[in-house]
Amino acid sequence: MLRIRGTIGEWPVDLTLELDEGDWAQLGAQLGSQLQATKPAGAVPASAPVSQDQAIWQVAKDLLRKAGQMSGPDLLSELEALTGSTAAGKRLLVRLRHSADVKVVSGADAPLYSWVS
C-alpha cells in the first residue's frame, strides 16, 4: 500500500494506492529504466533490493502462473509487451523454458508452456 498526502494548489490530497506484487515489479522496472536514463556517468549505483532484471523475471513468472498455460506465440507476445523488445521477450521465454516451475510440451501448432508449481 502506498499513501500520498499533500496539496495541489489549495486543495488537500490524501490518496491511498493498493498494488500487488506484479504492480510493484512493473513500477520498479519503469522507475529503474528512467533512473538509468538520468544517471550521470560514473555515478555509484544505489543498492536496490531487486534489480530491474529480477523484477521483470518475477512479472514474467507471475504472468504464466496466473494464466496456468499459454502457447509459445501468445506467451512471447505478452513478454514482448512487458519488455518492449522482441529480443528481451525471447530471452525471458528461454529462461521460462528452463525454469523448474515451467513444463513445456509440444502442441499441435506451437509449444505449450504450463506452470507446474
C-alpha positions as CSV (number, residue, x, y, z in Angstrom):
1,M,0.0,0.0,0.0
2,L,1.3,3.5,-0.8
3,R,-0.1,6.6,0.7
4,I,0.3,10.1,-0.8
5,R,-0.6,13.2,1.2
6,G,-0.1,16.8,0.3
7,T,-1.7,19.6,-1.6
8,I,-2.4,20.6,-5.2
9,G,-2.6,24.3,-5.1
10,E,-5.0,24.9,-2.2
11,W,-6.7,21.5,-2.4
12,P,-5.7,18.9,0.1
13,V,-4.8,15.4,-1.3
14,D,-4.9,12.1,0.6
15,L,-4.5,9.2,-1.8
16,T,-4.0,5.5,-1.0
17,L,-2.9,3.1,-3.7
18,E,-3.0,-0.7,-3.3
19,L,-0.6,-2.5,-5.5
20,D,0.0,-6.3,-5.8
21,E,3.5,-7.8,-6.3
22,G,3.2,-7.6,-10.1
23,D,2.3,-3.9,-10.0
24,W,5.3,-3.2,-7.7
25,A,7.6,-5.1,-10.1
26,Q,6.4,-3.2,-13.1
27,L,6.7,0.1,-11.2
28,G,10.2,-0.8,-10.1
29,A,11.2,-1.7,-13.7
30,Q,9.7,1.5,-15.0
31,L,11.5,3.6,-12.4
32,G,14.7,1.7,-12.9
33,S,14.8,2.4,-16.6
34,Q,14.0,6.1,-16.0
35,L,16.8,6.3,-13.4
36,Q,19.3,4.7,-15.7
37,A,18.5,7.3,-18.4
38,T,19.1,10.2,-16.0
39,K,22.1,8.8,-14.0
40,P,25.3,10.8,-14.5
41,A,28.3,8.9,-15.9
42,G,30.4,7.4,-13.1
43,A,27.6,7.6,-10.5
44,V,27.7,4.8,-7.9
45,P,24.6,2.7,-8.2
46,A,22.3,2.7,-5.2
47,S,21.8,-0.6,-3.6
48,A,18.3,-1.8,-4.7
49,P,16.6,-4.8,-3.1
50,V,15.6,-6.1,-6.5
51,S,17.3,-5.5,-9.8
52,Q,15.3,-4.5,-12.9
53,D,16.0,-7.9,-14.5
54,Q,14.8,-9.7,-11.4
55,A,11.6,-7.6,-11.3
56,I,10.8,-8.3,-14.9
57,W,11.6,-12.0,-14.4
58,Q,9.2,-12.1,-11.5
59,V,6.5,-10.4,-13.5
60,A,7.1,-13.0,-16.4
61,K,6.7,-15.9,-14.0
62,D,3.6,-14.3,-12.4
63,L,2.1,-13.9,-15.9
64,L,2.4,-17.6,-16.7
65,R,1.5,-18.7,-13.2
66,K,-1.8,-16.7,-13.3
67,A,-2.6,-18.0,-16.8
68,G,-1.8,-21.6,-15.9
69,Q,-0.9,-22.4,-19.5
70,M,-0.1,-20.4,-22.6
71,S,1.1,-21.2,-26.2
72,G,4.6,-20.2,-27.1
73,P,3.5,-17.4,-29.5
74,D,1.0,-16.0,-27.1
75,L,3.5,-16.0,-24.2
76,L,6.1,-14.4,-26.4
77,S,3.7,-11.7,-27.4
78,E,3.0,-10.9,-23.7
79,L,6.7,-10.9,-22.8
80,E,7.5,-8.6,-25.7
81,A,4.8,-6.2,-24.5
82,L,6.2,-6.4,-21.0
83,T,9.8,-5.7,-22.0
84,G,9.2,-3.5,-25.0
85,S,11.7,-5.6,-27.0
86,T,11.5,-8.8,-29.1
87,A,15.0,-9.9,-28.1
88,A,14.3,-9.4,-24.4
89,G,11.0,-11.2,-24.7
90,K,12.7,-14.2,-26.4
91,R,15.4,-14.2,-23.6
92,L,12.6,-14.4,-21.0
93,L,10.9,-17.2,-23.0
94,V,14.1,-19.3,-23.0
95,R,14.5,-18.6,-19.3
96,L,11.0,-19.8,-18.6
97,R,11.6,-22.9,-20.8
98,H,14.5,-23.9,-18.5
99,S,12.8,-23.0,-15.2
100,A,11.9,-25.8,-12.8
101,D,8.5,-24.2,-12.3
102,V,7.5,-24.5,-16.0
103,K,6.7,-27.5,-18.1
104,V,6.9,-27.2,-21.9
105,V,5.2,-29.7,-24.2
106,S,4.8,-29.8,-27.9
107,G,1.4,-28.7,-29.0
108,A,-0.2,-29.2,-32.4
109,D,1.0,-25.9,-33.8
110,A,3.3,-24.5,-31.1
111,P,4.8,-25.4,-27.7
112,L,2.6,-25.1,-24.6
113,Y,4.1,-23.5,-21.5
114,S,2.5,-24.7,-18.2
115,W,3.1,-23.5,-14.7
116,V,3.7,-26.6,-12.5
117,S,4.5,-25.3,-9.0
